[in-house]
Amino acid sequence: MALSRRRTRRDIDYWPGFVDALSTLLLAIMFLLSVFVIAQFLLSRDLSGRDTVLDRLNSQIAELNQLLSLERSNSTDFQDQIAALQASLAGAESERSRLQSALDSGRAAPAAGGAGGPNAGELEAAVESERQISAQARTQIDLLNQQLSALRQQIAALEDALGASESRDRESQTQIADLGRRLNVALAQRVQELARYRSDFFGRLREILADRENIRIVGDRFVFQSEVLFSSGADVLQPAGQDEMRKLADAIIQLNREIPSDINWIIRVDGHTDNVPLSGGGRFTDNWQLSTSRAAAVVRFLVEAGVPPTRLAATGFGEYQPLVAGDTPDDRARNRRIELKLTER
């Protein structure tokens, strides 16, 4: 019999260990991908608010550009009007000078004994008329100059506002880029911090639950074989399973005191079954319902033992997330399990 034991120990099957190692590697990769997806979701949600502000600033800049273009067009029109009035004024002043010269000549003629009185009167009236025209032109030019000065002030104010909006736009772009960097750093720090608490938590569970074959760590999850907690096809915790869950509850309560309140974490309780269909006539219609009910039974027991319900979640996967592939009795036994995963909500 001793010889038989020695032979059994030498004939160790390393294949399950290789499968566990491969599964651990795949789960680690899936966890990192999940963290990346969560980080991208949080970043996009925060950046969407920044994008709204940026769109509003761009809209304001577009409106200011339109106003500036309109004001510049008005300024050009005023300058054209002023130029036309100045040309008209120059013509009127030239005509007035000509008439004034003619008037002076007409006044000099009577003094020399000629007859030019009526012509002088007409010339004086024409000169006065030209003076009035010149005065009106000057008044219009002064008014247009005032309007042009006010318009230039408005254009300067619009250019200042446009410059300020463009400056705010650049600042917003810089803030968005800086926010993205800080958010990525914060997420990486939170992931590392949660990973550290997960390692400490699993180490504590390993100590208090002892080194048993049907309770082990697989990747980032703590795995209980269903036979430890439930009888076949049932969702009621057995006395031995209740003892194990009390130890687990104490560890979770201690963990809740240690993890900072700003880390939004939960213990996810996942129920899994094998791929053998349930026989008819039982309480459960399929393995999915059985796995969900078992996970809920564990969560309810932990809550009754003092674990905050906000730190727990129950999920059932039925037979659709097997731990190992195969239909042997040993494979099915390994796939019937309850998994605990410490993760972010």
C-alpha positions in Angstrom: 0.0 0.0 0.0 2.9 2.4 0.8 4.4 1.6 -2.7 1.0 2.5 -4.3 0.9 5.9 -2.5 4.5 6.7 -3.7 3.5 5.9 -7.3 0.4 8.0 -7.0 2.4 11.0 -5.8 4.9 10.6 -8.6 2.1 10.4 -11.2 1.0 14.0 -10.7 -1.1 15.5 -13.5 0.3 19.0 -14.2 -2.4 19.8 -16.8 -4.9 21.5 -14.4 -2.1 23.7 -13.0 -1.2 24.8 -16.6 -4.8 25.5 -17.3 -5.1 27.6 -14.0 -2.0 29.6 -15.0 -3.3 30.2 -18.5 -6.7 31.2 -17.1 -5.0 33.6 -14.6 -3.1 35.2 -17.4 -6.3 35.7 -19.5 -8.2 37.1 -16.6 -5.4 39.6 -15.9 -5.5 40.7 -19.5 -9.3 41.0 -19.3 -9.0 43.0 -16.1 -6.6 45.5 -17.7 -8.8 45.8 -20.7 -11.8 46.5 -18.4 -9.9 49.2 -16.5 -8.9 50.8 -19.8 -12.5 50.8 -21.0 -13.7 52.3 -17.7 -11.0 54.9 -17.9 -12.0 55.8 -21.4 -15.6 56.1 -20.4 -14.9 58.4 -17.5 -12.6 60.5 -19.6 -15.1 60.8 -22.5 -17.9 61.7 -20.0 -15.7 64.5 -18.4 -14.5 65.7 -21.8 -18.0 66.0 -23.2 -18.8 68.8 -20.7 -15.6 70.5 -21.8 -16.6 70.1 -25.5 -19.9 71.8 -24.8 -18.1 74.8 -23.4 -15.6 74.8 -26.3 -18.5 74.7 -28.8 -20.1 77.6 -27.0 -16.9 79.6 -27.2 -16.4 78.8 -30.9 -20.0 79.9 -31.5 -19.3 83.2 -29.7 -16.1 83.7 -31.8 -18.1 83.1 -35.0 -20.7 85.7 -34.0 -18.0 88.2 -33.1 -16.3 87.7 -36.4 -19.6 88.3 -38.2 -20.2 91.5 -36.2 -16.6 92.6 -36.9 -17.0 92.0 -40.6 -20.3 94.0 -40.6 -18.8 96.9 -38.7 -15.8 97.0 -41.0 -18.2 97.1 -44.0 -20.1 100.0 -42.3 -16.8 101.8 -41.7 -15.9 101.5 -45.4 -19.4 102.9 -46.4 -18.9 105.8 -44.0 -15.4 106.5 -45.4 -16.8 106.5 -49.0 -19.6 108.9 -47.9 -17.0 111.2 -46.3 -14.8 111.1 -49.4 -17.8 112.0 -51.6 -18.8 114.9 -49.3 -15.3 116.1 -49.1 -15.2 116.1 -53.0 -18.5 118.0 -53.0 -17.2 120.4 -50.4 -14.1 121.0 -52.4 -16.2 121.7 -55.5 -18.5 124.0 -53.6 -15.5 125.9 -52.1 -13.9 126.2 -55.6 -17.2 127.5 -57.0 -17.5 130.0 -54.1 -14.0 131.2 -54.8 -14.8 131.7 -58.4 -18.0 133.6 -57.6 -16.2 135.6 -54.9 -13.7 136.7 -57.5 -16.5 137.6 -60.0 -18.2 139.5 -57.2 -15.1 141.5 -56.4 -14.7 142.3 -60.1 -18.3 143.4 -60.3 -17.9 145.7 -57.3 -14.8 147.2 -58.8 -16.6 148.0 -62.1 -19.1 150.6 -60.7 -16.3 152.4 -58.9 -14.6 152.8 -62.3 -17.9 154.3 -63.8 -19.3 151.1 -65.4 -22.8 149.5 -65.0 -22.5 146.3 -63.0 -24.8 146.8 -60.0 -27.3 144.1 -60.8 -24.6 141.6 -61.7 -22.9 142.2 -58.3 -26.1 141.5 -56.5 -26.6 138.3 -58.3 -23.1 137.3 -57.6 -23.5 138.0 -53.9 -26.6 135.8 -53.8 -24.7 133.0 -55.6 -21.8 133.3 -53.2 -24.1 133.2 -50.2 -25.8 130.1 -51.6 -22.4 128.4 -52.1 -21.5 129.3 -48.5 -24.6 127.6 -47.2 -23.9 124.6 -49.3 -20.3 124.5 -47.9 -21.6 124.9 -44.3 -24.1 122.0 -44.8 -21.4 119.8 -46.3 -19.1 120.6 -43.4 -21.8 119.7 -40.9 -22.4 116.4 -42.7 -18.7 115.7 -42.7 -18.4 116.4 -39.0 -21.4 114.2 -38.3 -19.9 111.4 -40.4 -16.5 111.8 -38.7 -18.2 111.4 -35.3 -20.0 108.3 -36.5 -16.8 106.9 -38.0 -15.0 107.5 -34.7 -17.7 105.7 -32.8 -17.6 102.9 -35.3 -13.9 102.5 -34.9 -14.3 102.3 -31.2 -16.9 99.5 -31.7 -14.5 97.7 -34.0 -11.7 98.0 -31.4 -14.1 96.6 -28.7 -15.1 93.7 -31.0 -11.4 93.0 -31.8 -10.7 93.0 -28.0 -13.6 90.6 -27.4 -12.6 88.4 -30.2 -9.0 88.2 -28.8 -10.3 87.4 -25.4 -12.6 84.6 -26.8 -9.7 83.1 -28.7 -7.5 83.3 -25.6 -10.2 81.5 -23.6 -10.5 79.0 -26.4 -6.8 78.2 -26.1 -7.0 78.1 -22.4 -9.9 75.6 -22.6 -7.9 73.4 -25.0 -5.0 73.4 -22.6 -7.2 72.7 -19.6 -8.9 69.8 -21.5 -5.5 68.2 -22.3 -4.3 68.7 -18.8 -7.5 67.2 -17.4 -7.1 64.1 -19.6 -3.5 63.6 -18.3 -4.5 64.1 -14.7 -7.5 61.8 -15.1 -5.4 59.0 -16.6 -2.9 59.4 -13.7 -5.7 59.3 -11.1 -7.3 56.3 -12.7 -3.9 54.5 -12.8 -3.4 55.3 -9.1 -6.8 54.1 -8.2 -6.3 50.9 -10.1 -3.0 50.3 -8.3 -4.5 51.2 -5.0 -7.5 48.8 -5.5 -5.1 46.1 -6.7 -3.1 46.5 -3.5 -6.2 46.2 -1.3 -7.3 43.1 -3.4 -4.0 41.5 -2.7 -4.2 42.2 1.0 -7.8 41.0 1.1 -7.1 37.7 -0.7 -4.1 37.1 1.5 -6.2 37.6 4.6 -8.9 35.2 3.2 -6.2 32.6 2.5 -5.1 32.8 6.1 -8.5 32.6 7.7 -10.0 30.0 5.4 -6.9 27.8 5.5 -5.3 26.1 2.5 -8.1 23.9 1.2 -8.4 22.4 -2.2 -12.0 23.5 -2.7 -11.3 27.2 -1.8 -8.6 28.9 -3.9 -7.6 32.0 -5.8 -7.9 32.1 -9.6 -6.6 35.3 -11.1 -8.4 38.2 -9.5 -11.1 36.1 -7.9 -11.5 34.0 -4.8 -13.3 30.7 -5.7 -15.5 28.5 -3.5 -16.5 25.2 -5.0 -20.3 24.9 -4.8 -20.1 21.6 -2.7 -18.5 23.6 0.1 -21.6 25.9 0.4 -24.6 24.1 -1.1 -26.0 20.6 -1.6 -26.7 19.5 -5.1 -29.4 21.5 -6.9 -30.1 23.7 -3.8 -29.6 27.4 -3.0 -29.6 27.1 0.8 -26.3 27.5 2.5 -25.2 24.4 4.4 -23.9 24.7 8.0 -20.3 24.2 6.8 -20.8 26.9 4.2 -22.3 29.3 6.7 -19.1 28.9 8.8 -17.0 29.8 5.8 -19.2 32.8 5.0 -19.0 34.2 8.5 -15.2 34.2 8.2 -15.6 35.9 4.8 -18.0 38.5 6.3 -15.5 39.4 9.0 -12.8 39.9 6.4 -15.1 42.2 4.3 -16.1 44.2 7.3 -12.5 44.8 8.1 -11.7 45.7 4.5 -14.6 48.2 4.5 -12.8 50.0 7.4 -9.5 50.1 5.6 -10.3 51.2 2.0 -10.7 55.0 1.7 -14.3 56.1 1.3 -13.6 57.8 -2.1 -12.8 54.5 -3.7 -16.2 53.1 -5.0 -15.6 49.4 -4.6 -17.8 46.3 -4.3 -17.5 42.6 -3.7 -19.2 40.9 -6.7 -20.5 37.4 -5.9 -20.8 35.4 -9.1 -22.7 32.0 -9.3 -21.6 29.4 -11.8 -22.9 25.9 -12.5 -21.8 23.0 -14.7 -23.4 22.2 -18.1 -25.7 19.4 -16.9 -29.3 20.4 -17.5 -31.6 20.4 -14.4 -34.1 17.7 -14.1 -37.7 18.7 -14.4 -39.9 19.2 -11.3 -37.4 21.2 -9.2 -37.6 24.7 -8.0 -35.4 26.0 -10.8 -36.1 25.9 -14.5 -32.4 26.1 -15.6 -28.9 26.5 -14.4 -29.0 30.2 -14.9 -31.7 30.6 -12.4 -29.9 28.3 -10.0 -26.6 30.2 -10.2 -28.3 33.5 -9.7 -30.2 32.2 -6.6 -27.1 30.8 -5.1 -25.2 34.1 -5.5 -28.1 36.0 -4.0 -28.2 33.5 -1.0 -24.5 34.3 -0.3 -25.1 38.0 -0.6 -28.1 37.9 1.8 -26.1 35.9 4.4 -23.2 38.3 4.2 -25.6 41.3 4.7 -27.1 39.5 7.8 -23.6 39.0 9.1 -23.0 42.8 9.0 -21.5 43.5 5.6 -22.9 46.8 4.1 -25.3 45.9 1.3 -23.9 48.8 -0.8 -20.6 46.8 -1.0 -22.2 43.6 -2.5 -23.6 42.5 -5.8 -25.0 39.2 -6.9 -24.7 37.8 -10.5 -25.5 34.5 -12.0 -23.7 33.1 -15.1 -25.2 29.6 -15.3 -23.0 27.2 -17.3 -21.9 29.9 -19.7 -18.6 31.0 -18.1 -16.8 27.6 -17.4 -13.5 27.7 -15.5 -12.3 24.7 -17.5 -13.4 23.0 -20.7 -14.5 19.4 -20.6 -17.3 17.1 -19.6 -15.5 14.9 -17.1 -16.9 14.7 -13.5 -13.8 16.6 -12.3 -14.2 19.3 -14.9 -17.9 19.8 -14.0 -17.1 19.9 -10.3 -14.5 22.7 -10.9 -17.0 24.7 -12.9 -19.7 24.5 -10.1 -18.5 27.4 -8.0 -19.1 30.7 -6.3 -16.6 33.4 -7.1 -15.8 36.6 -5.2 -14.3 39.6 -7.0 -13.2 42.8 -5.5 -13.7 45.5 -8.2 -14.8 49.1 -8.8 -18.5 49.7 -9.1 
